[in-house]
Amino acid sequence: MKVFQMNLNAQRPWITPLVAGIFALMAVTGSLLFFHLDSGLNKTAHEWLGWAMVAGVLLHVLLNVNAFKRHLANKTGRWVMGVCAVALGLSFVPLGGAAGKPPFVAPVQALADAPLSIVAQVAGLTTAQTRERLSTAGVPSQSDTQTLKDLVGPDLGAQMRVMGKVFADSDAGVK
């Protein structure tokens, strides 16, 4: 362990700045996501660069293993880590909605189950325009009574992607 820690000490000039820089990135992108102000690659950066945060923190803990052990040796350190472990456990408990689903799922599913003529009306388009947008998105339809669920199946992600194509640049909600 001493040899590994000595080699790790040589990496100190970049490990701690990595943790600080990635923390700043995670804090900013996480705050933007929380307040629904994210744009561009904020969400993608937050999700993928989170792995850099995990790696950086692990390296930082290895670099400071003795200090970490001291924190765990005192009552306050154990208490803080215990509270964090409980919070992590509680984060897996489903809350609200149908089986803990996010609140947007029910309206999306309702729209996916509606005939294309209703989807067109909600999008502020004609049924012909809606069917044309679906066709352009690679989802041909045969009648106005079909639903998006009929066309793309039960996958919520696929339904939302197709709805995105239908509603792109439509007048829905722009009043």
SULRAPE-V49116 format. One record per residue. N is the residue number from 1. RES is the residue in three letters. OMEGA is omega in whole degrees, -180 to 180 (999 if undefined). D_CENTER is the distance of its C-alpha to the mean C-alpha in whole Angstrom. Layout:
BEGIN
n->{N:N}
res->{RES:RES}
omega->{OMEGA:OMEGA}
d_center->{D_CENTER:D_CENTER}
END
This chain:
BEGIN
n->{1:2:3:4:5:6:7:8:9:10:11:12:13:14:15:16:17:18:19:20:21:22:23:24:25:26:27:28:29:30:31:32:33:34:35:36:37:38:39:40:41:42:43:44:45:46:47:48:49:50:51:52:53:54:55:56:57:58:59:60:61:62:63:64:65:66:67:68:69:70:71:72:73:74:75:76:77:78:79:80:81:82:83:84:85:86:87:88:89:90:91:92:93:94:95:96:97:98:99:100:101:102:103:104:105:106:107:108:109:110:111:112:113:114:115:116:117:118:119:120:121:122:123:124:125:126:127:128:129:130:131:132:133:134:135:136:137:138:139:140:141:142:143:144:145:146:147:148:149:150:151:152:153:154:155:156:157:158:159:160:161:162:163:164:165:166:167:168:169:170:171:172:173:174:175}
res->{MET:LYS:VAL:PHE:GLN:MET:ASN:LEU:ASN:ALA:GLN:ARG:PRO:TRP:ILE:THR:PRO:LEU:VAL:ALA:GLY:ILE:PHE:ALA:LEU:MET:ALA:VAL:THR:GLY:SER:LEU:LEU:PHE:PHE:HIS:LEU:ASP:SER:GLY:LEU:ASN:LYS:THR:ALA:HIS:GLU:TRP:LEU:GLY:TRP:ALA:MET:VAL:ALA:GLY:VAL:LEU:LEU:HIS:VAL:LEU:LEU:ASN:VAL:ASN:ALA:PHE:LYS:ARG:HIS:LEU:ALA:ASN:LYS:THR:GLY:ARG:TRP:VAL:MET:GLY:VAL:CYS:ALA:VAL:ALA:LEU:GLY:LEU:SER:PHE:VAL:PRO:LEU:GLY:GLY:ALA:ALA:GLY:LYS:PRO:PRO:PHE:VAL:ALA:PRO:VAL:GLN:ALA:LEU:ALA:ASP:ALA:PRO:LEU:SER:ILE:VAL:ALA:GLN:VAL:ALA:GLY:LEU:THR:THR:ALA:GLN:THR:ARG:GLU:ARG:LEU:SER:THR:ALA:GLY:VAL:PRO:SER:GLN:SER:ASP:THR:GLN:THR:LEU:LYS:ASP:LEU:VAL:GLY:PRO:ASP:LEU:GLY:ALA:GLN:MET:ARG:VAL:MET:GLY:LYS:VAL:PHE:ALA:ASP:SER:ASP:ALA:GLY:VAL:LYS}
omega->{-179:-179:179:-179:178:177:179:178:178:-179:-177:-178:179:-177:-178:175:177:-180:-180:-179:180:176:179:179:-179:-180:-178:-178:177:178:178:179:-178:-178:179:179:-178:177:178:-176:-177:-176:180:178:-179:-178:-173:180:171:177:175:177:179:-180:-180:180:177:177:179:178:178:179:-176:-174:-179:178:179:178:178:178:180:-179:-180:-174:-179:179:178:-180:-180:179:178:178:179:178:178:178:177:179:-180:-179:179:-179:180:180:172:174:179:179:176:-180:176:-175:-179:-174:-177:179:179:179:179:180:178:179:-179:176:-179:179:178:178:179:180:180:-179:-178:-179:169:178:179:178:180:180:177:178:177:-180:178:179:179:-180:-180:178:-179:-178:-180:-178:177:177:176:178:176:-173:-175:179:-172:-178:-178:179:179:179:-179:178:180:177:177:178:-180:-174:-179:179:176:-180:-178:177:180:-178:999}
d_center->{37:40:40:36:35:38:36:33:35:36:32:32:32:28:27:27:26:23:21:22:21:18:18:18:15:13:15:15:11:10:13:12:9:11:13:12:13:11:13:13:12:10:6:8:10:8:7:10:13:11:14:16:16:17:20:21:21:23:25:26:27:29:31:31:32:35:33:31:33:35:32:32:36:36:35:33:31:30:30:27:25:26:24:21:22:22:19:17:19:19:15:15:18:16:17:19:18:20:19:16:14:12:15:14:15:18:19:17:19:23:22:22:25:27:30:29:32:29:26:28:30:26:25:29:30:33:32:34:31:28:30:30:27:26:29:27:24:26:26:30:31:34:35:34:33:31:27:24:23:27:26:23:23:21:17:15:13:16:17:15:15:19:19:17:20:23:21:21:24:25:27:25:24:26:29}
END
